[in-house]
Amino acid sequence: MIALLRLTGRRLVALPVMVLGVTLLVFVVMRFAPTDAATNALGESATDAAKALYRAQHGLDDPMLVQYGRFLVGLVHGDLGMTVPPAQNVSGLVANAFPLTMQLTFMGLILAVVLSLLLGVTAALYRDRWPDQVIRVVSIAGVATPSFWLAVLLIQQFALRWTWFPSGGYVNPADSLSGFLQSMALPAISLAVPVAASLTRVVRTAMVEELDRDYVRTAIGSGIPSVVVVGRNVLRNALITPITVLGLRIGYLMGGAIIIEVIFDLPGMGKLILNGVTSNDTALVQGVTLTVALAFVVVNILVDLLYLVVNPRIRTV
């Protein structure tokens, strides 16, 4: 228990350092973007004098370190800047869009975990028999299928041909829970399938390795039901590797969610960053990128903590 608390403390201490590194990286990259904030705000027809005045008023000519310090102060106060005219608060736009992106990400995550556990465990228990062979073929196909292509295929088949689900748009769960689930079903499936396919292979491999260990044969030979052995011991020990891989897939899920949102016309971070790129809005792109990057860091810390809880070898170090 003490070892677990010590390792947890290390992860939490590292969090501020990682957050600071993310803010610095995003700030520097956006400052070297081939766009001029004054031109974006005032338009191409603005005079050089007007642009110079704008840069002076907004501190764009200050040293980079001074600008970064001002950026951090604004970030602490929840200020991500203003969009190009018509000026809107970036923090407000992000606050409205971010929950939807996280909803889609976690729906895809839950679906991917459920599918991978179901298929991976089944494949391991029926090793080298027809269920295992079918699942392995399906998982290979799933890994090779891009989420955006699958999204287009699902829209064509289930929204346009059979009209079971809407082809796009978003329904607030407060207005209609069934409408919300219908509007998010195809996006979540599109996002989850490639991740579920890769995790299925990891779960199967980990389960097969655990099933071949001596303690499993000893436990079953001593009269303990195989269902109990698999459920209490094999599955728990086999989850260690998939959890590690899942942490690496979080970035794919969040990035994939942004692309899927654009395809399904969902008012999330994907739509915001698309608007920012098409309008050369540095503040908007910076705000969206920073928020997604920080969320990625926090979620990975949580996955690390989950790994510490699940892995008994780490807890006893």
C-alpha positions as CSV (number, residue, x, y, z in Angstrom):
1,M,0.0,0.0,0.0
2,I,2.8,2.4,0.9
3,A,4.6,1.5,-2.4
4,L,1.4,2.2,-4.3
5,L,1.0,5.6,-2.6
6,R,4.6,6.5,-3.3
7,L,4.3,5.6,-7.0
8,T,1.0,7.5,-7.2
9,G,2.6,10.5,-5.7
10,R,5.4,10.4,-8.3
11,R,2.8,10.4,-11.1
12,L,0.9,13.4,-9.6
13,V,4.2,15.4,-9.0
14,A,5.1,14.8,-12.7
15,L,1.7,16.1,-13.8
16,P,2.4,19.9,-13.5
17,V,5.8,19.4,-15.3
18,M,4.1,17.7,-18.2
19,V,1.3,20.3,-18.3
20,L,3.9,23.1,-18.4
21,G,5.8,21.3,-21.2
22,V,2.6,21.0,-23.2
23,T,1.8,24.7,-22.9
24,L,5.3,25.6,-23.9
25,L,5.3,23.3,-27.0
26,V,1.9,24.5,-28.2
27,F,2.8,28.2,-27.6
28,V,6.1,27.9,-29.5
29,V,4.6,26.0,-32.4
30,M,1.7,28.5,-32.8
31,R,4.1,31.4,-32.7
32,F,6.0,30.0,-35.7
33,A,2.9,29.4,-37.7
34,P,3.0,31.1,-41.1
35,T,0.2,33.5,-40.3
36,D,0.1,37.1,-39.0
37,A,-2.3,37.8,-36.2
38,A,-2.7,41.4,-37.1
39,T,-3.6,40.6,-40.7
40,N,-6.0,37.9,-39.6
41,A,-7.7,40.3,-37.2
42,L,-7.8,43.5,-39.4
43,G,-7.9,41.9,-42.8
44,E,-5.7,42.1,-45.9
45,S,-6.7,45.7,-46.7
46,A,-5.4,47.1,-43.3
47,T,-2.5,49.5,-43.5
48,D,0.9,48.8,-42.1
49,A,0.4,51.4,-39.5
50,A,-2.9,49.8,-38.3
51,K,-1.2,46.4,-38.2
52,A,1.7,47.9,-36.2
53,L,-0.7,49.5,-33.8
54,Y,-2.6,46.2,-33.3
55,R,0.7,44.3,-32.6
56,A,1.7,46.9,-30.1
57,Q,-1.7,46.9,-28.3
58,H,-1.6,43.1,-28.0
59,G,2.1,42.8,-27.1
60,L,2.9,40.8,-30.3
61,D,6.3,42.6,-30.6
62,D,7.3,41.7,-27.0
63,P,10.1,39.1,-26.4
64,M,8.9,35.5,-26.7
65,L,9.5,34.9,-23.0
66,V,7.3,37.8,-22.0
67,Q,4.5,36.7,-24.4
68,Y,4.7,33.1,-22.9
69,G,4.5,34.5,-19.4
70,R,1.4,36.5,-20.3
71,F,-0.1,33.4,-22.0
72,L,0.4,31.4,-18.8
73,V,-1.2,34.1,-16.7
74,G,-4.2,34.2,-19.0
75,L,-4.3,30.4,-19.0
76,V,-4.4,30.3,-15.2
77,H,-7.4,32.7,-15.3
78,G,-9.1,30.6,-17.9
79,D,-8.4,33.1,-20.7
80,L,-7.5,31.5,-24.0
81,G,-7.8,34.7,-26.0
82,M,-10.3,36.0,-28.6
83,T,-11.0,34.7,-32.1
84,V,-10.6,36.8,-35.2
85,P,-13.6,39.2,-35.9
86,P,-16.3,38.7,-35.1
87,A,-14.4,38.4,-31.8
88,Q,-15.6,35.5,-29.5
89,N,-14.1,34.2,-26.3
90,V,-12.1,31.1,-27.1
91,S,-12.5,29.7,-23.6
92,G,-16.3,29.9,-24.0
93,L,-16.2,28.1,-27.4
94,V,-13.9,25.4,-26.0
95,A,-16.1,25.0,-22.9
96,N,-19.1,24.4,-25.1
97,A,-17.4,22.0,-27.5
98,F,-15.0,20.0,-25.2
99,P,-17.7,18.0,-23.4
100,L,-19.1,16.6,-26.6
101,T,-15.6,15.5,-27.7
102,M,-15.0,13.8,-24.4
103,Q,-18.4,12.1,-24.6
104,L,-17.5,10.7,-28.0
105,T,-14.0,9.7,-26.8
106,F,-15.2,7.8,-23.7
107,M,-18.2,6.2,-25.6
108,G,-15.7,4.9,-28.1
109,L,-13.3,3.8,-25.3
110,I,-16.0,1.9,-23.4
111,L,-17.2,0.2,-26.6
112,A,-13.7,-0.7,-27.6
113,V,-12.9,-2.2,-24.2
114,V,-16.1,-4.2,-24.1
115,L,-15.6,-5.6,-27.6
116,S,-12.0,-6.4,-27.1
117,L,-12.5,-8.2,-23.8
118,L,-15.4,-10.2,-25.2
119,L,-13.6,-11.2,-28.4
120,G,-10.2,-11.5,-26.9
121,V,-11.2,-13.8,-24.1
122,T,-13.4,-15.9,-26.4
123,A,-10.5,-16.3,-28.9
124,A,-8.2,-17.4,-26.1
125,L,-10.6,-19.9,-24.6
126,Y,-11.2,-21.4,-28.1
127,R,-7.6,-21.2,-29.1
128,D,-6.9,-22.5,-32.6
129,R,-10.5,-23.5,-33.2
130,W,-13.0,-21.8,-35.5
131,P,-14.1,-19.0,-33.1
132,D,-10.5,-18.1,-32.6
133,Q,-9.7,-18.1,-36.3
134,V,-12.8,-16.0,-37.1
135,I,-12.0,-13.4,-34.4
136,R,-8.4,-13.2,-35.6
137,V,-9.4,-12.5,-39.2
138,V,-12.0,-9.9,-38.1
139,S,-9.4,-8.2,-35.8
140,I,-6.9,-8.0,-38.6
141,A,-9.5,-6.4,-40.9
142,G,-10.5,-4.0,-38.1
143,V,-6.9,-2.9,-37.5
144,A,-6.5,-2.2,-41.3
145,T,-9.8,-0.1,-41.4
146,P,-9.4,3.6,-41.0
147,S,-12.1,5.1,-38.7
148,F,-12.9,7.9,-41.2
149,W,-13.5,5.3,-44.0
150,L,-15.6,3.2,-41.7
151,A,-17.6,6.3,-40.7
152,V,-18.5,7.0,-44.4
153,L,-19.4,3.3,-44.9
154,L,-21.7,3.3,-41.8
155,I,-23.4,6.5,-43.0
156,Q,-24.0,5.1,-46.4
157,Q,-25.4,1.8,-45.1
158,F,-27.2,2.6,-41.8
159,A,-28.2,6.2,-42.3
160,L,-28.8,6.7,-46.0
161,R,-29.9,3.3,-47.1
162,W,-31.7,1.8,-44.0
163,T,-32.3,5.1,-42.2
164,W,-31.8,3.5,-38.8
165,F,-29.6,6.3,-37.5
166,P,-29.1,10.0,-38.4
167,S,-26.3,10.8,-40.9
168,G,-25.2,13.7,-38.7
169,G,-26.0,16.3,-36.1
170,Y,-26.2,16.2,-32.3
171,V,-29.0,15.8,-29.8
172,N,-28.5,17.0,-26.3
173,P,-29.1,14.1,-23.8
174,A,-31.1,16.6,-21.6
175,D,-33.5,17.0,-24.5
176,S,-33.8,13.3,-25.5
177,L,-31.7,10.5,-24.3
178,S,-32.7,8.2,-27.1
179,G,-32.0,10.9,-29.6
180,F,-28.6,11.4,-28.1
181,L,-27.7,7.7,-28.2
182,Q,-28.9,7.5,-31.9
183,S,-26.8,10.6,-32.9
184,M,-23.7,9.2,-31.2
185,A,-24.1,5.5,-32.1
186,L,-22.4,5.6,-35.5
187,P,-19.6,8.0,-34.5
188,A,-18.8,5.9,-31.4
189,I,-18.7,2.7,-33.5
190,S,-16.5,4.3,-36.2
191,L,-14.1,5.4,-33.5
192,A,-14.1,2.2,-31.5
193,V,-13.7,-0.5,-34.1
194,P,-10.0,0.0,-35.0
195,V,-9.0,0.3,-31.3
196,A,-11.1,-2.7,-30.4
197,A,-9.5,-4.7,-33.1
198,S,-6.0,-4.0,-31.9
199,L,-6.9,-4.5,-28.3
200,T,-8.5,-7.8,-29.1
201,R,-5.2,-9.2,-30.4
202,V,-3.5,-8.0,-27.2
203,V,-6.1,-9.4,-24.9
204,R,-6.0,-12.8,-26.7
205,T,-2.2,-13.0,-26.5
206,A,-2.2,-12.0,-22.8
207,M,-4.9,-14.5,-22.0
208,V,-3.2,-17.4,-23.9
209,E,0.1,-16.7,-21.9
210,E,-1.8,-16.7,-18.6
211,L,-3.7,-19.9,-19.4
212,D,-0.4,-21.7,-20.1
213,R,1.0,-20.9,-16.7
214,D,1.5,-23.6,-14.1
215,Y,-0.8,-22.0,-11.5
216,V,-3.8,-22.3,-13.8
217,R,-3.3,-26.0,-14.4
218,T,-2.7,-26.5,-10.7
219,A,-5.8,-24.6,-9.6
220,I,-8.0,-26.5,-12.1
221,G,-6.4,-29.8,-11.2
222,S,-7.2,-29.2,-7.5
223,G,-10.9,-29.0,-8.3
224,I,-11.4,-25.2,-8.6
225,P,-13.9,-24.6,-11.4
226,S,-12.2,-23.2,-14.5
227,V,-14.7,-20.4,-14.7
228,V,-13.6,-19.2,-11.2
229,V,-9.9,-19.5,-12.1
230,V,-10.3,-17.6,-15.4
231,G,-12.5,-14.9,-13.8
232,R,-10.6,-14.3,-10.6
233,N,-7.0,-14.9,-11.7
234,V,-6.3,-15.3,-15.4
235,L,-8.4,-12.3,-16.6
236,R,-7.1,-10.0,-13.9
237,N,-3.4,-10.8,-14.6
238,A,-4.0,-10.7,-18.4
239,L,-5.4,-7.2,-18.2
240,I,-2.0,-5.7,-17.3
241,T,-0.7,-5.6,-20.8
242,P,-4.0,-4.4,-22.5
243,I,-4.2,-1.5,-20.0
244,T,-0.7,-0.4,-21.0
245,V,-1.6,-0.5,-24.7
246,L,-4.9,1.2,-23.9
247,G,-3.0,4.2,-22.6
248,L,-1.2,4.5,-25.9
249,R,-4.5,4.3,-27.8
250,I,-6.0,7.3,-25.9
251,G,-4.3,9.7,-28.2
252,Y,-5.7,7.9,-31.2
253,L,-9.2,8.0,-29.7
254,M,-9.1,11.7,-29.0
255,G,-7.5,12.6,-32.4
256,G,-10.0,10.2,-34.1
257,A,-12.9,11.8,-32.3
258,I,-12.0,15.2,-33.8
259,I,-12.0,13.8,-37.3
260,I,-15.2,11.8,-36.7
261,E,-16.9,14.9,-35.4
262,V,-16.2,16.7,-38.7
263,I,-17.7,13.8,-40.7
264,F,-20.8,13.6,-38.6
265,D,-21.2,17.4,-38.3
266,L,-21.0,17.2,-34.5
267,P,-20.4,20.6,-32.7
268,G,-17.2,19.5,-30.9
269,M,-13.6,20.3,-30.9
270,G,-13.2,19.0,-34.5
271,K,-15.6,21.6,-35.8
272,L,-13.8,24.3,-33.8
273,I,-10.3,23.4,-35.1
274,L,-11.6,23.2,-38.7
275,N,-13.1,26.7,-38.4
276,G,-9.8,27.9,-36.9
277,V,-7.7,26.4,-39.7
278,T,-9.9,27.7,-42.5
279,S,-10.0,31.2,-41.1
280,N,-6.3,31.3,-40.0
281,D,-7.5,31.9,-36.4
282,T,-4.3,31.3,-34.4
283,A,-6.0,31.8,-31.0
284,L,-8.8,29.3,-31.8
285,V,-6.4,26.6,-33.1
286,Q,-4.1,27.2,-30.1
287,G,-6.9,26.9,-27.6
288,V,-8.3,23.7,-29.1
289,T,-4.9,22.1,-29.5
290,L,-3.9,23.0,-25.9
291,T,-7.1,21.7,-24.4
292,V,-6.9,18.4,-26.2
293,A,-3.2,18.0,-25.4
294,L,-3.8,18.7,-21.7
295,A,-6.8,16.3,-21.6
296,F,-4.5,13.6,-23.2
297,V,-1.9,14.2,-20.5
298,V,-4.4,13.9,-17.7
299,V,-6.1,10.8,-19.1
300,N,-2.8,9.1,-19.5
301,I,-1.9,9.8,-15.9
302,L,-5.2,8.2,-14.9
303,V,-4.4,5.2,-17.0
304,D,-1.0,4.9,-15.3
305,L,-2.8,5.0,-11.9
306,L,-5.1,2.3,-13.1
307,Y,-2.2,0.2,-14.2
308,L,-0.6,0.6,-10.7
309,V,-3.9,-0.6,-9.1
310,V,-4.3,-3.6,-11.4
311,N,-0.6,-4.8,-11.4
312,P,0.1,-6.5,-8.1
313,R,3.9,-6.7,-8.9
314,I,4.0,-2.9,-8.9
315,R,2.1,-2.6,-5.7
316,T,4.5,-4.8,-3.8
317,V,7.7,-3.0,-5.1
